[in-house]
Amino acid sequence: MRLSLVISIFLSLLLCWNAPVMALPLTFAQVQPVQTLLNSNQENVVENFTKSTNFTEANSFELSGGEVQVSYSSTSFSGVPLLNYRDNNINLNFSGQQIRVLETELGQLITVTLEEVSDESTVTFTLILPLVNLNTGSETIRIKVPGIKTTTRTTIAGPGPGAEKTYTTVNLRGTAKFILS
């Protein structure tokens, strides 16, 4: 009962300041006395709750599904992201600006170009990765994520009738972990 009262007061204070409310796991939040919350300014309250969730963000992913295998590291010793894509027909390595990362509500969209044939098509592969929080730097978590292979028709004459893009999806399973680089 006391915990819910403290949380209610905390959320009320945040709403009164017209601040965005952050969703934090309550099991990791350290509860402060009500008087401390009332005497603190907004930044201190958020900072104290954030510090109590000492997660490490995964930066290395090993995934496979069907004929596709993907290894992705958001950073490396050289400071750039690395991605290896392999299926029954190709085995390609990408680094740095060859890897396009877009932050979306779905998660990070990590895209690489697998093949470009002038006046025919471009084939890309996009990995959809959520933020993966680890309790410790040495923890490994199993994840399931989608991958999308997109074929875009290209012609000098411009698009013709029909869909310009076609999609093949693959369900990928594997691990997420943190690697010190």
PyMOL CGO cylinders between C-alpha atoms (Angstrom):
from pymol import cmd
from pymol.cgo import CYLINDER

trace = [
    CYLINDER, 0.00, 0.00, 0.00, 2.81, 2.39, 0.92, 0.3, 1, 1, 1, 1, 1, 1,
    CYLINDER, 2.81, 2.39, 0.92, 4.64, 1.68, -2.36, 0.3, 1, 1, 1, 1, 1, 1,
    CYLINDER, 4.64, 1.68, -2.36, 1.54, 2.45, -4.43, 0.3, 1, 1, 1, 1, 1, 1,
    CYLINDER, 1.54, 2.45, -4.43, 1.05, 5.72, -2.52, 0.3, 1, 1, 1, 1, 1, 1,
    CYLINDER, 1.05, 5.72, -2.52, 4.64, 6.77, -3.25, 0.3, 1, 1, 1, 1, 1, 1,
    CYLINDER, 4.64, 6.77, -3.25, 4.28, 5.86, -6.92, 0.3, 1, 1, 1, 1, 1, 1,
    CYLINDER, 4.28, 5.86, -6.92, 0.96, 7.75, -7.16, 0.3, 1, 1, 1, 1, 1, 1,
    CYLINDER, 0.96, 7.75, -7.16, 2.53, 10.85, -5.64, 0.3, 1, 1, 1, 1, 1, 1,
    CYLINDER, 2.53, 10.85, -5.64, 5.53, 10.57, -7.96, 0.3, 1, 1, 1, 1, 1, 1,
    CYLINDER, 5.53, 10.57, -7.96, 3.36, 10.28, -11.06, 0.3, 1, 1, 1, 1, 1, 1,
    CYLINDER, 3.36, 10.28, -11.06, 1.12, 13.14, -9.89, 0.3, 1, 1, 1, 1, 1, 1,
    CYLINDER, 1.12, 13.14, -9.89, 4.15, 15.37, -9.44, 0.3, 1, 1, 1, 1, 1, 1,
    CYLINDER, 4.15, 15.37, -9.44, 5.39, 14.55, -12.93, 0.3, 1, 1, 1, 1, 1, 1,
    CYLINDER, 5.39, 14.55, -12.93, 1.98, 15.20, -14.48, 0.3, 1, 1, 1, 1, 1, 1,
    CYLINDER, 1.98, 15.20, -14.48, 1.68, 18.53, -12.65, 0.3, 1, 1, 1, 1, 1, 1,
    CYLINDER, 1.68, 18.53, -12.65, 4.92, 19.66, -14.28, 0.3, 1, 1, 1, 1, 1, 1,
    CYLINDER, 4.92, 19.66, -14.28, 3.59, 18.66, -17.74, 0.3, 1, 1, 1, 1, 1, 1,
    CYLINDER, 3.59, 18.66, -17.74, 6.54, 16.34, -18.15, 0.3, 1, 1, 1, 1, 1, 1,
    CYLINDER, 6.54, 16.34, -18.15, 6.51, 13.08, -20.08, 0.3, 1, 1, 1, 1, 1, 1,
    CYLINDER, 6.51, 13.08, -20.08, 6.03, 10.05, -17.86, 0.3, 1, 1, 1, 1, 1, 1,
    CYLINDER, 6.03, 10.05, -17.86, 8.75, 7.42, -18.18, 0.3, 1, 1, 1, 1, 1, 1,
    CYLINDER, 8.75, 7.42, -18.18, 7.79, 3.76, -17.86, 0.3, 1, 1, 1, 1, 1, 1,
    CYLINDER, 7.79, 3.76, -17.86, 10.31, 2.13, -15.54, 0.3, 1, 1, 1, 1, 1, 1,
    CYLINDER, 10.31, 2.13, -15.54, 10.27, -1.42, -14.17, 0.3, 1, 1, 1, 1, 1, 1,
    CYLINDER, 10.27, -1.42, -14.17, 8.97, -1.14, -10.63, 0.3, 1, 1, 1, 1, 1, 1,
    CYLINDER, 8.97, -1.14, -10.63, 10.83, -4.24, -9.49, 0.3, 1, 1, 1, 1, 1, 1,
    CYLINDER, 10.83, -4.24, -9.49, 14.12, -2.41, -9.95, 0.3, 1, 1, 1, 1, 1, 1,
    CYLINDER, 14.12, -2.41, -9.95, 13.05, 1.01, -8.66, 0.3, 1, 1, 1, 1, 1, 1,
    CYLINDER, 13.05, 1.01, -8.66, 14.29, 2.05, -5.24, 0.3, 1, 1, 1, 1, 1, 1,
    CYLINDER, 14.29, 2.05, -5.24, 11.46, 3.62, -3.26, 0.3, 1, 1, 1, 1, 1, 1,
    CYLINDER, 11.46, 3.62, -3.26, 12.33, 6.89, -1.55, 0.3, 1, 1, 1, 1, 1, 1,
    CYLINDER, 12.33, 6.89, -1.55, 10.41, 8.34, 1.39, 0.3, 1, 1, 1, 1, 1, 1,
    CYLINDER, 10.41, 8.34, 1.39, 7.49, 10.58, 0.38, 0.3, 1, 1, 1, 1, 1, 1,
    CYLINDER, 7.49, 10.58, 0.38, 9.14, 13.63, 1.99, 0.3, 1, 1, 1, 1, 1, 1,
    CYLINDER, 9.14, 13.63, 1.99, 12.22, 13.18, -0.24, 0.3, 1, 1, 1, 1, 1, 1,
    CYLINDER, 12.22, 13.18, -0.24, 10.03, 13.04, -3.35, 0.3, 1, 1, 1, 1, 1, 1,
    CYLINDER, 10.03, 13.04, -3.35, 8.14, 16.15, -2.33, 0.3, 1, 1, 1, 1, 1, 1,
    CYLINDER, 8.14, 16.15, -2.33, 11.34, 18.11, -1.67, 0.3, 1, 1, 1, 1, 1, 1,
    CYLINDER, 11.34, 18.11, -1.67, 13.13, 17.04, -4.88, 0.3, 1, 1, 1, 1, 1, 1,
    CYLINDER, 13.13, 17.04, -4.88, 12.93, 18.77, -8.20, 0.3, 1, 1, 1, 1, 1, 1,
    CYLINDER, 12.93, 18.77, -8.20, 11.87, 16.80, -11.29, 0.3, 1, 1, 1, 1, 1, 1,
    CYLINDER, 11.87, 16.80, -11.29, 15.39, 16.12, -12.60, 0.3, 1, 1, 1, 1, 1, 1,
    CYLINDER, 15.39, 16.12, -12.60, 16.53, 14.60, -9.30, 0.3, 1, 1, 1, 1, 1, 1,
    CYLINDER, 16.53, 14.60, -9.30, 13.51, 12.31, -9.08, 0.3, 1, 1, 1, 1, 1, 1,
    CYLINDER, 13.51, 12.31, -9.08, 13.95, 11.01, -12.62, 0.3, 1, 1, 1, 1, 1, 1,
    CYLINDER, 13.95, 11.01, -12.62, 17.73, 10.69, -12.14, 0.3, 1, 1, 1, 1, 1, 1,
    CYLINDER, 17.73, 10.69, -12.14, 17.30, 8.66, -8.93, 0.3, 1, 1, 1, 1, 1, 1,
    CYLINDER, 17.30, 8.66, -8.93, 14.82, 6.29, -10.54, 0.3, 1, 1, 1, 1, 1, 1,
    CYLINDER, 14.82, 6.29, -10.54, 16.98, 5.92, -13.66, 0.3, 1, 1, 1, 1, 1, 1,
    CYLINDER, 16.98, 5.92, -13.66, 20.09, 5.11, -11.62, 0.3, 1, 1, 1, 1, 1, 1,
    CYLINDER, 20.09, 5.11, -11.62, 18.21, 2.27, -9.92, 0.3, 1, 1, 1, 1, 1, 1,
    CYLINDER, 18.21, 2.27, -9.92, 17.76, 0.50, -13.28, 0.3, 1, 1, 1, 1, 1, 1,
    CYLINDER, 17.76, 0.50, -13.28, 21.39, -0.30, -14.03, 0.3, 1, 1, 1, 1, 1, 1,
    CYLINDER, 21.39, -0.30, -14.03, 20.89, -2.15, -17.28, 0.3, 1, 1, 1, 1, 1, 1,
    CYLINDER, 20.89, -2.15, -17.28, 23.49, -2.82, -19.92, 0.3, 1, 1, 1, 1, 1, 1,
    CYLINDER, 23.49, -2.82, -19.92, 22.27, -2.46, -23.51, 0.3, 1, 1, 1, 1, 1, 1,
    CYLINDER, 22.27, -2.46, -23.51, 23.00, -5.43, -25.79, 0.3, 1, 1, 1, 1, 1, 1,
    CYLINDER, 23.00, -5.43, -25.79, 25.25, -4.55, -28.71, 0.3, 1, 1, 1, 1, 1, 1,
    CYLINDER, 25.25, -4.55, -28.71, 25.95, -7.96, -30.30, 0.3, 1, 1, 1, 1, 1, 1,
    CYLINDER, 25.95, -7.96, -30.30, 23.39, -10.25, -31.93, 0.3, 1, 1, 1, 1, 1, 1,
    CYLINDER, 23.39, -10.25, -31.93, 23.74, -13.77, -33.41, 0.3, 1, 1, 1, 1, 1, 1,
    CYLINDER, 23.74, -13.77, -33.41, 20.55, -14.74, -35.26, 0.3, 1, 1, 1, 1, 1, 1,
    CYLINDER, 20.55, -14.74, -35.26, 19.35, -17.44, -37.64, 0.3, 1, 1, 1, 1, 1, 1,
    CYLINDER, 19.35, -17.44, -37.64, 16.15, -18.67, -39.21, 0.3, 1, 1, 1, 1, 1, 1,
    CYLINDER, 16.15, -18.67, -39.21, 15.45, -20.80, -42.26, 0.3, 1, 1, 1, 1, 1, 1,
    CYLINDER, 15.45, -20.80, -42.26, 18.46, -20.44, -44.56, 0.3, 1, 1, 1, 1, 1, 1,
    CYLINDER, 18.46, -20.44, -44.56, 19.45, -17.00, -43.18, 0.3, 1, 1, 1, 1, 1, 1,
    CYLINDER, 19.45, -17.00, -43.18, 22.17, -16.32, -40.60, 0.3, 1, 1, 1, 1, 1, 1,
    CYLINDER, 22.17, -16.32, -40.60, 22.91, -12.79, -39.39, 0.3, 1, 1, 1, 1, 1, 1,
    CYLINDER, 22.91, -12.79, -39.39, 25.60, -11.50, -37.02, 0.3, 1, 1, 1, 1, 1, 1,
    CYLINDER, 25.60, -11.50, -37.02, 25.30, -7.84, -36.05, 0.3, 1, 1, 1, 1, 1, 1,
    CYLINDER, 25.30, -7.84, -36.05, 27.40, -5.69, -33.71, 0.3, 1, 1, 1, 1, 1, 1,
    CYLINDER, 27.40, -5.69, -33.71, 26.37, -2.08, -33.22, 0.3, 1, 1, 1, 1, 1, 1,
    CYLINDER, 26.37, -2.08, -33.22, 30.01, -1.23, -32.51, 0.3, 1, 1, 1, 1, 1, 1,
    CYLINDER, 30.01, -1.23, -32.51, 33.44, -2.79, -32.93, 0.3, 1, 1, 1, 1, 1, 1,
    CYLINDER, 33.44, -2.79, -32.93, 37.08, -2.19, -32.01, 0.3, 1, 1, 1, 1, 1, 1,
    CYLINDER, 37.08, -2.19, -32.01, 37.29, 0.21, -34.97, 0.3, 1, 1, 1, 1, 1, 1,
    CYLINDER, 37.29, 0.21, -34.97, 34.20, 2.07, -33.68, 0.3, 1, 1, 1, 1, 1, 1,
    CYLINDER, 34.20, 2.07, -33.68, 31.88, 1.16, -36.58, 0.3, 1, 1, 1, 1, 1, 1,
    CYLINDER, 31.88, 1.16, -36.58, 28.96, -1.30, -36.76, 0.3, 1, 1, 1, 1, 1, 1,
    CYLINDER, 28.96, -1.30, -36.76, 29.53, -4.71, -38.38, 0.3, 1, 1, 1, 1, 1, 1,
    CYLINDER, 29.53, -4.71, -38.38, 27.01, -7.04, -40.02, 0.3, 1, 1, 1, 1, 1, 1,
    CYLINDER, 27.01, -7.04, -40.02, 27.46, -10.45, -41.65, 0.3, 1, 1, 1, 1, 1, 1,
    CYLINDER, 27.46, -10.45, -41.65, 24.60, -11.81, -43.79, 0.3, 1, 1, 1, 1, 1, 1,
    CYLINDER, 24.60, -11.81, -43.79, 24.67, -15.40, -45.00, 0.3, 1, 1, 1, 1, 1, 1,
    CYLINDER, 24.67, -15.40, -45.00, 22.13, -17.60, -46.79, 0.3, 1, 1, 1, 1, 1, 1,
    CYLINDER, 22.13, -17.60, -46.79, 22.36, -20.55, -49.20, 0.3, 1, 1, 1, 1, 1, 1,
    CYLINDER, 22.36, -20.55, -49.20, 23.53, -18.29, -52.04, 0.3, 1, 1, 1, 1, 1, 1,
    CYLINDER, 23.53, -18.29, -52.04, 25.60, -15.47, -50.55, 0.3, 1, 1, 1, 1, 1, 1,
    CYLINDER, 25.60, -15.47, -50.55, 27.91, -14.59, -47.68, 0.3, 1, 1, 1, 1, 1, 1,
    CYLINDER, 27.91, -14.59, -47.68, 28.46, -10.84, -47.32, 0.3, 1, 1, 1, 1, 1, 1,
    CYLINDER, 28.46, -10.84, -47.32, 30.20, -8.65, -44.73, 0.3, 1, 1, 1, 1, 1, 1,
    CYLINDER, 30.20, -8.65, -44.73, 29.22, -5.02, -44.14, 0.3, 1, 1, 1, 1, 1, 1,
    CYLINDER, 29.22, -5.02, -44.14, 30.72, -2.27, -42.00, 0.3, 1, 1, 1, 1, 1, 1,
    CYLINDER, 30.72, -2.27, -42.00, 30.31, 1.40, -41.20, 0.3, 1, 1, 1, 1, 1, 1,
    CYLINDER, 30.31, 1.40, -41.20, 28.23, 3.38, -43.68, 0.3, 1, 1, 1, 1, 1, 1,
    CYLINDER, 28.23, 3.38, -43.68, 27.27, 0.25, -45.63, 0.3, 1, 1, 1, 1, 1, 1,
    CYLINDER, 27.27, 0.25, -45.63, 24.90, -0.39, -42.69, 0.3, 1, 1, 1, 1, 1, 1,
    CYLINDER, 24.90, -0.39, -42.69, 21.95, 1.98, -42.45, 0.3, 1, 1, 1, 1, 1, 1,
    CYLINDER, 21.95, 1.98, -42.45, 20.34, 2.30, -39.00, 0.3, 1, 1, 1, 1, 1, 1,
    CYLINDER, 20.34, 2.30, -39.00, 16.98, 3.98, -38.52, 0.3, 1, 1, 1, 1, 1, 1,
    CYLINDER, 16.98, 3.98, -38.52, 15.31, 4.48, -35.13, 0.3, 1, 1, 1, 1, 1, 1,
    CYLINDER, 15.31, 4.48, -35.13, 11.54, 3.80, -35.32, 0.3, 1, 1, 1, 1, 1, 1,
    CYLINDER, 11.54, 3.80, -35.32, 8.69, 2.86, -33.01, 0.3, 1, 1, 1, 1, 1, 1,
    CYLINDER, 8.69, 2.86, -33.01, 9.21, -0.75, -34.09, 0.3, 1, 1, 1, 1, 1, 1,
    CYLINDER, 9.21, -0.75, -34.09, 12.82, -0.62, -32.93, 0.3, 1, 1, 1, 1, 1, 1,
    CYLINDER, 12.82, -0.62, -32.93, 16.00, -0.13, -34.90, 0.3, 1, 1, 1, 1, 1, 1,
    CYLINDER, 16.00, -0.13, -34.90, 15.77, -0.94, -38.60, 0.3, 1, 1, 1, 1, 1, 1,
    CYLINDER, 15.77, -0.94, -38.60, 19.22, -2.15, -39.65, 0.3, 1, 1, 1, 1, 1, 1,
    CYLINDER, 19.22, -2.15, -39.65, 19.43, -2.32, -43.47, 0.3, 1, 1, 1, 1, 1, 1,
    CYLINDER, 19.43, -2.32, -43.47, 22.11, -3.49, -45.90, 0.3, 1, 1, 1, 1, 1, 1,
    CYLINDER, 22.11, -3.49, -45.90, 22.07, -3.80, -49.69, 0.3, 1, 1, 1, 1, 1, 1,
    CYLINDER, 22.07, -3.80, -49.69, 22.58, -7.42, -50.75, 0.3, 1, 1, 1, 1, 1, 1,
    CYLINDER, 22.58, -7.42, -50.75, 22.47, -6.98, -54.51, 0.3, 1, 1, 1, 1, 1, 1,
    CYLINDER, 22.47, -6.98, -54.51, 22.08, -4.23, -57.13, 0.3, 1, 1, 1, 1, 1, 1,
    CYLINDER, 22.08, -4.23, -57.13, 21.48, -5.07, -60.77, 0.3, 1, 1, 1, 1, 1, 1,
    CYLINDER, 21.48, -5.07, -60.77, 21.17, -2.01, -63.03, 0.3, 1, 1, 1, 1, 1, 1,
    CYLINDER, 21.17, -2.01, -63.03, 17.86, -1.71, -64.84, 0.3, 1, 1, 1, 1, 1, 1,
    CYLINDER, 17.86, -1.71, -64.84, 16.48, -4.75, -62.98, 0.3, 1, 1, 1, 1, 1, 1,
    CYLINDER, 16.48, -4.75, -62.98, 16.34, -4.75, -59.18, 0.3, 1, 1, 1, 1, 1, 1,
    CYLINDER, 16.34, -4.75, -59.18, 17.90, -3.90, -55.84, 0.3, 1, 1, 1, 1, 1, 1,
    CYLINDER, 17.90, -3.90, -55.84, 17.73, -6.41, -52.98, 0.3, 1, 1, 1, 1, 1, 1,
    CYLINDER, 17.73, -6.41, -52.98, 18.06, -5.23, -49.38, 0.3, 1, 1, 1, 1, 1, 1,
    CYLINDER, 18.06, -5.23, -49.38, 17.87, -6.99, -46.02, 0.3, 1, 1, 1, 1, 1, 1,
    CYLINDER, 17.87, -6.99, -46.02, 16.42, -5.25, -42.98, 0.3, 1, 1, 1, 1, 1, 1,
    CYLINDER, 16.42, -5.25, -42.98, 16.75, -6.55, -39.45, 0.3, 1, 1, 1, 1, 1, 1,
    CYLINDER, 16.75, -6.55, -39.45, 14.23, -5.22, -36.91, 0.3, 1, 1, 1, 1, 1, 1,
    CYLINDER, 14.23, -5.22, -36.91, 15.87, -5.02, -33.49, 0.3, 1, 1, 1, 1, 1, 1,
    CYLINDER, 15.87, -5.02, -33.49, 14.26, -3.87, -30.26, 0.3, 1, 1, 1, 1, 1, 1,
    CYLINDER, 14.26, -3.87, -30.26, 16.30, -2.38, -27.44, 0.3, 1, 1, 1, 1, 1, 1,
    CYLINDER, 16.30, -2.38, -27.44, 17.52, -5.36, -25.40, 0.3, 1, 1, 1, 1, 1, 1,
    CYLINDER, 17.52, -5.36, -25.40, 18.39, -4.62, -21.76, 0.3, 1, 1, 1, 1, 1, 1,
    CYLINDER, 18.39, -4.62, -21.76, 20.70, -6.96, -19.87, 0.3, 1, 1, 1, 1, 1, 1,
    CYLINDER, 20.70, -6.96, -19.87, 20.90, -7.17, -16.08, 0.3, 1, 1, 1, 1, 1, 1,
    CYLINDER, 20.90, -7.17, -16.08, 24.68, -7.57, -16.25, 0.3, 1, 1, 1, 1, 1, 1,
    CYLINDER, 24.68, -7.57, -16.25, 27.35, -7.08, -18.87, 0.3, 1, 1, 1, 1, 1, 1,
    CYLINDER, 27.35, -7.08, -18.87, 27.96, -10.84, -19.04, 0.3, 1, 1, 1, 1, 1, 1,
    CYLINDER, 27.96, -10.84, -19.04, 24.32, -11.88, -19.47, 0.3, 1, 1, 1, 1, 1, 1,
    CYLINDER, 24.32, -11.88, -19.47, 23.07, -13.41, -22.74, 0.3, 1, 1, 1, 1, 1, 1,
    CYLINDER, 23.07, -13.41, -22.74, 19.37, -13.21, -23.63, 0.3, 1, 1, 1, 1, 1, 1,
    CYLINDER, 19.37, -13.21, -23.63, 17.51, -15.26, -26.24, 0.3, 1, 1, 1, 1, 1, 1,
    CYLINDER, 17.51, -15.26, -26.24, 15.47, -13.16, -28.67, 0.3, 1, 1, 1, 1, 1, 1,
    CYLINDER, 15.47, -13.16, -28.67, 13.15, -13.62, -31.66, 0.3, 1, 1, 1, 1, 1, 1,
    CYLINDER, 13.15, -13.62, -31.66, 13.06, -10.87, -34.30, 0.3, 1, 1, 1, 1, 1, 1,
    CYLINDER, 13.06, -10.87, -34.30, 11.90, -10.49, -37.91, 0.3, 1, 1, 1, 1, 1, 1,
    CYLINDER, 11.90, -10.49, -37.91, 14.12, -9.96, -40.91, 0.3, 1, 1, 1, 1, 1, 1,
    CYLINDER, 14.12, -9.96, -40.91, 12.79, -8.64, -44.23, 0.3, 1, 1, 1, 1, 1, 1,
    CYLINDER, 12.79, -8.64, -44.23, 14.35, -9.15, -47.64, 0.3, 1, 1, 1, 1, 1, 1,
    CYLINDER, 14.35, -9.15, -47.64, 13.02, -6.46, -50.01, 0.3, 1, 1, 1, 1, 1, 1,
    CYLINDER, 13.02, -6.46, -50.01, 13.32, -6.62, -53.80, 0.3, 1, 1, 1, 1, 1, 1,
    CYLINDER, 13.32, -6.62, -53.80, 12.77, -3.27, -55.51, 0.3, 1, 1, 1, 1, 1, 1,
    CYLINDER, 12.77, -3.27, -55.51, 12.22, -3.26, -59.25, 0.3, 1, 1, 1, 1, 1, 1,
    CYLINDER, 12.22, -3.26, -59.25, 14.35, -0.68, -61.03, 0.3, 1, 1, 1, 1, 1, 1,
    CYLINDER, 14.35, -0.68, -61.03, 14.18, 0.34, -64.66, 0.3, 1, 1, 1, 1, 1, 1,
    CYLINDER, 14.18, 0.34, -64.66, 15.47, 3.22, -66.74, 0.3, 1, 1, 1, 1, 1, 1,
    CYLINDER, 15.47, 3.22, -66.74, 11.94, 3.74, -68.10, 0.3, 1, 1, 1, 1, 1, 1,
    CYLINDER, 11.94, 3.74, -68.10, 10.51, 4.22, -64.59, 0.3, 1, 1, 1, 1, 1, 1,
    CYLINDER, 10.51, 4.22, -64.59, 8.06, 2.10, -62.62, 0.3, 1, 1, 1, 1, 1, 1,
    CYLINDER, 8.06, 2.10, -62.62, 5.58, -0.04, -64.52, 0.3, 1, 1, 1, 1, 1, 1,
    CYLINDER, 5.58, -0.04, -64.52, 2.30, -1.56, -63.39, 0.3, 1, 1, 1, 1, 1, 1,
    CYLINDER, 2.30, -1.56, -63.39, 2.26, -3.70, -60.27, 0.3, 1, 1, 1, 1, 1, 1,
    CYLINDER, 2.26, -3.70, -60.27, 4.03, -3.58, -56.96, 0.3, 1, 1, 1, 1, 1, 1,
    CYLINDER, 4.03, -3.58, -56.96, 7.39, -1.83, -57.05, 0.3, 1, 1, 1, 1, 1, 1,
    CYLINDER, 7.39, -1.83, -57.05, 8.59, -3.78, -54.02, 0.3, 1, 1, 1, 1, 1, 1,
    CYLINDER, 8.59, -3.78, -54.02, 8.15, -7.39, -52.93, 0.3, 1, 1, 1, 1, 1, 1,
    CYLINDER, 8.15, -7.39, -52.93, 8.98, -8.75, -49.49, 0.3, 1, 1, 1, 1, 1, 1,
    CYLINDER, 8.98, -8.75, -49.49, 10.15, -12.01, -48.03, 0.3, 1, 1, 1, 1, 1, 1,
    CYLINDER, 10.15, -12.01, -48.03, 10.14, -12.29, -44.25, 0.3, 1, 1, 1, 1, 1, 1,
    CYLINDER, 10.14, -12.29, -44.25, 12.15, -14.60, -42.04, 0.3, 1, 1, 1, 1, 1, 1,
    CYLINDER, 12.15, -14.60, -42.04, 11.72, -15.24, -38.32, 0.3, 1, 1, 1, 1, 1, 1,
    CYLINDER, 11.72, -15.24, -38.32, 15.13, -15.07, -36.72, 0.3, 1, 1, 1, 1, 1, 1,
    CYLINDER, 15.13, -15.07, -36.72, 16.06, -16.54, -33.33, 0.3, 1, 1, 1, 1, 1, 1,
    CYLINDER, 16.06, -16.54, -33.33, 19.26, -16.19, -31.43, 0.3, 1, 1, 1, 1, 1, 1,
    CYLINDER, 19.26, -16.19, -31.43, 21.09, -14.34, -28.73, 0.3, 1, 1, 1, 1, 1, 1,
    CYLINDER, 21.09, -14.34, -28.73, 21.73, -10.77, -27.67, 0.3, 1, 1, 1, 1, 1, 1,
    CYLINDER, 21.73, -10.77, -27.67, 24.67, -9.87, -25.46, 0.3, 1, 1, 1, 1, 1, 1,
    CYLINDER, 24.67, -9.87, -25.46, 27.06, -7.07, -24.60, 0.3, 1, 1, 1, 1, 1, 1,
    CYLINDER, 27.06, -7.07, -24.60, 30.61, -7.20, -25.93, 0.3, 1, 1, 1, 1, 1, 1,
    CYLINDER, 30.61, -7.20, -25.93, 33.18, -4.71, -24.70, 0.3, 1, 1, 1, 1, 1, 1,
    CYLINDER, 33.18, -4.71, -24.70, 34.82, -3.03, -27.69, 0.3, 1, 1, 1, 1, 1, 1,
]
cmd.load_cgo(trace, "trace")
